[in-house]
Amino acid sequence: MGETCPFGTDVQRYWDKRFEYFLRFNDGIKIDKEGLYSVTPEKIALEIAEHTKGDVIVDAFGGVGGNAIAFARTGKKVYCIELDEDRKSFIEHNAKVYGVDDLIHTIQGDFFAKASTVSAKTVFLDPPWGGPSYKESGSFKLNNFSPDGTKILDYAFLNFDEVVLMVPTIFDFSEIEKFDKQYDLQDNVINGEIISQTIYFS
């Protein structure tokens, strides 16, 4: 029988997958309930990092640092923005666990307010999807992101050369036709199952 999730039985299934999220979880990784169901699995985060061209990245919604750590592990410098003070401290701690804290600069605050304070040509976007219940919508729209995905992309396209957006498998791709941008699409696969997709705008 597996270890009981400290954040409640409603997220037990995510806790059971914690070593997919951080292979070094037992080395002292810090996480909270939202981070547990929001973090990108380590394998996928590394694949995204390797596919992303820029050497300096703004991670717009840092969470507990899964993607920022992966970017840093591939040698990229990361400006990691996170609104929540506790999760900002988790990012810093978890980066030390992986030995990449020298490449990650954490910034507490709102993406729209803070992104302009750093110099980078690439932005990685994985805004909140609305929690585990997002799948109940049937089809995921840009306005299901928080903050609104249209506002996020408008800002990103105006301020960055390379824009990378992570979306659920139920994302409605007709939503991005209005931006008239070419893109590559990557399926994010764990144990033979597509769990999300990443859009690389060019």
C-alpha positions as CSV (number, residue, x, y, z in Angstrom):
1,M,0.0,0.0,0.0
2,G,1.3,3.4,-1.0
3,E,2.1,6.3,1.4
4,T,-0.8,8.5,2.3
5,C,-0.9,11.9,0.8
6,P,-0.3,14.6,3.4
7,F,-2.5,17.1,1.4
8,G,-5.6,15.0,1.4
9,T,-7.2,12.0,-0.3
10,D,-8.5,14.1,-3.2
11,V,-5.0,14.5,-4.5
12,Q,-3.7,11.0,-3.5
13,R,-3.4,10.0,-7.2
14,Y,-0.9,12.9,-7.7
15,W,1.0,12.0,-4.6
16,D,1.4,8.5,-5.9
17,K,3.1,9.9,-9.0
18,R,5.5,12.3,-7.1
19,F,8.6,10.5,-8.3
20,E,7.5,11.2,-11.9
21,Y,7.3,14.9,-11.0
22,F,10.7,15.0,-9.2
23,L,12.9,11.9,-9.5
24,R,14.8,13.3,-6.4
25,F,11.6,13.8,-4.4
26,N,13.0,12.1,-1.3
27,D,16.1,14.3,-1.3
28,G,14.0,17.1,0.3
29,I,11.8,18.5,-2.4
30,K,9.3,21.0,-1.1
31,I,5.8,21.1,-2.6
32,D,2.2,22.1,-1.6
33,K,-1.2,20.8,-2.7
34,E,-1.5,23.1,-5.7
35,G,2.1,22.4,-6.7
36,L,1.4,18.6,-6.5
37,Y,-1.3,18.7,-9.1
38,S,0.2,21.4,-11.3
39,V,3.9,20.6,-11.6
40,T,5.2,19.3,-14.9
41,P,6.6,15.7,-14.7
42,E,10.4,15.8,-14.8
43,K,10.8,13.8,-18.0
44,I,8.4,16.1,-19.9
45,A,10.0,19.3,-18.4
46,L,13.4,18.2,-19.7
47,E,12.0,17.4,-23.1
48,I,10.4,20.9,-23.3
49,A,13.7,22.5,-22.1
50,E,15.7,20.7,-24.8
51,H,13.2,21.7,-27.5
52,T,13.2,25.4,-26.5
53,K,15.8,27.3,-28.4
54,G,16.5,30.3,-26.2
55,D,19.3,30.5,-23.7
56,V,17.6,32.9,-21.4
57,I,14.0,32.0,-20.3
58,V,11.3,33.7,-18.5
59,D,9.2,31.0,-16.7
60,A,6.0,33.1,-16.3
61,F,4.2,30.9,-13.7
62,G,6.9,29.2,-11.7
63,G,4.9,27.0,-9.4
64,V,7.3,24.9,-7.4
65,G,10.0,25.0,-10.0
66,G,9.7,21.9,-12.1
67,N,10.1,23.6,-15.5
68,A,12.7,26.2,-14.2
69,I,14.9,23.4,-12.9
70,A,14.7,21.5,-16.2
71,F,15.6,24.6,-18.2
72,A,18.6,25.2,-15.9
73,R,19.6,21.6,-16.1
74,T,20.0,22.1,-19.9
75,G,22.2,25.1,-19.3
76,K,19.7,27.9,-19.7
77,K,19.4,30.9,-17.5
78,V,16.0,31.2,-16.0
79,Y,14.0,34.2,-14.6
80,C,11.3,32.4,-12.7
81,I,8.2,34.5,-11.8
82,E,5.9,33.2,-9.1
83,L,3.0,35.1,-7.4
84,D,3.0,33.1,-4.2
85,E,5.7,33.8,-1.6
86,D,5.8,30.2,-0.2
87,R,6.1,28.7,-3.7
88,K,8.8,31.1,-4.6
89,S,10.8,29.8,-1.6
90,F,10.0,26.2,-2.8
91,I,11.5,27.0,-6.2
92,E,14.7,28.3,-4.6
93,H,14.9,25.2,-2.3
94,N,14.2,22.7,-5.0
95,A,16.7,24.3,-7.3
96,K,19.3,23.7,-4.7
97,V,18.3,20.0,-4.4
98,Y,19.1,19.7,-8.1
99,G,22.2,21.9,-7.9
100,V,21.0,24.5,-10.4
101,D,20.2,27.4,-8.1
102,D,23.0,29.5,-9.7
103,L,21.0,29.5,-13.0
104,I,17.6,30.4,-11.6
105,H,16.7,33.9,-10.5
106,T,13.3,33.9,-8.7
107,I,11.0,36.9,-8.8
108,Q,7.9,37.2,-6.7
109,G,5.0,39.0,-8.3
110,D,2.6,39.1,-11.3
111,F,3.9,38.1,-14.7
112,F,2.6,41.2,-16.4
113,A,4.2,43.5,-13.9
114,K,7.5,41.6,-13.6
115,A,8.4,40.2,-17.1
116,S,9.4,43.6,-18.4
117,T,12.0,44.0,-15.7
118,V,14.3,41.3,-17.2
119,S,16.0,40.8,-20.5
120,A,15.0,37.6,-22.3
121,K,13.7,36.6,-25.7
122,T,11.9,33.4,-24.7
123,V,9.0,33.0,-22.4
124,F,7.5,29.7,-21.1
125,L,3.9,29.8,-20.2
126,D,2.1,27.2,-18.1
127,P,-0.6,29.3,-16.4
128,P,-3.0,27.6,-14.0
129,W,-5.7,25.4,-15.6
130,G,-8.2,25.7,-12.8
131,G,-7.3,22.6,-10.7
132,P,-8.0,19.0,-11.3
133,S,-11.6,19.7,-12.3
134,Y,-10.5,21.4,-15.6
135,K,-11.3,18.2,-17.5
136,E,-15.0,18.6,-16.7
137,S,-15.3,21.5,-19.2
138,G,-15.0,19.0,-22.1
139,S,-13.2,21.6,-24.2
140,F,-10.5,23.9,-22.8
141,K,-10.5,27.5,-24.0
142,L,-8.0,30.3,-23.6
143,N,-10.3,32.0,-21.0
144,N,-10.1,28.8,-18.9
145,F,-6.5,29.8,-18.0
146,S,-6.0,32.0,-15.0
147,P,-5.2,34.8,-15.9
148,D,-7.0,34.8,-19.3
149,G,-4.9,33.1,-22.0
150,T,-5.7,35.7,-24.7
151,K,-4.3,38.4,-22.5
152,I,-1.2,36.3,-21.7
153,L,-0.5,35.5,-25.4
154,D,-1.1,39.1,-26.5
155,Y,1.5,40.2,-24.0
156,A,3.9,37.4,-24.8
157,F,3.8,37.9,-28.6
158,L,4.4,41.6,-28.1
159,N,7.4,41.2,-25.8
160,F,9.2,37.9,-26.7
161,D,10.6,36.3,-29.9
162,E,10.0,32.7,-28.7
163,V,6.7,31.8,-27.0
164,V,6.2,28.3,-25.5
165,L,2.7,27.4,-24.2
166,M,1.7,24.2,-22.4
167,V,-1.9,23.2,-22.8
168,P,-4.2,20.4,-21.7
169,T,-5.0,17.6,-24.1
170,I,-8.6,18.9,-24.4
171,F,-7.4,22.3,-25.6
172,D,-9.4,23.9,-28.4
173,F,-6.8,24.8,-31.0
174,S,-9.2,27.0,-33.0
175,E,-8.6,29.4,-30.1
176,I,-5.1,30.3,-31.4
177,E,-6.0,30.8,-35.1
178,K,-6.8,34.5,-34.4
179,F,-3.1,35.1,-33.6
180,D,-2.0,34.0,-37.1
181,K,1.2,32.4,-35.8
182,Q,2.9,29.3,-37.0
183,Y,3.7,26.7,-34.4
184,D,5.1,23.3,-33.7
185,L,3.2,20.9,-31.5
186,Q,4.7,18.4,-29.1
187,D,2.8,15.6,-27.4
188,N,3.9,15.2,-23.7
189,V,3.8,11.5,-23.1
190,I,4.2,9.5,-19.8
191,N,3.9,5.7,-19.7
192,G,2.5,5.7,-23.3
193,E,-0.2,8.3,-22.4
194,I,-0.4,11.9,-23.8
195,I,-1.0,13.9,-20.6
196,S,-0.6,17.4,-22.1
197,Q,0.8,19.2,-25.2
198,T,3.3,22.0,-25.7
199,I,3.0,24.6,-28.4
200,Y,6.1,26.3,-29.8
201,F,5.3,29.5,-31.6
202,S,7.6,30.7,-34.3
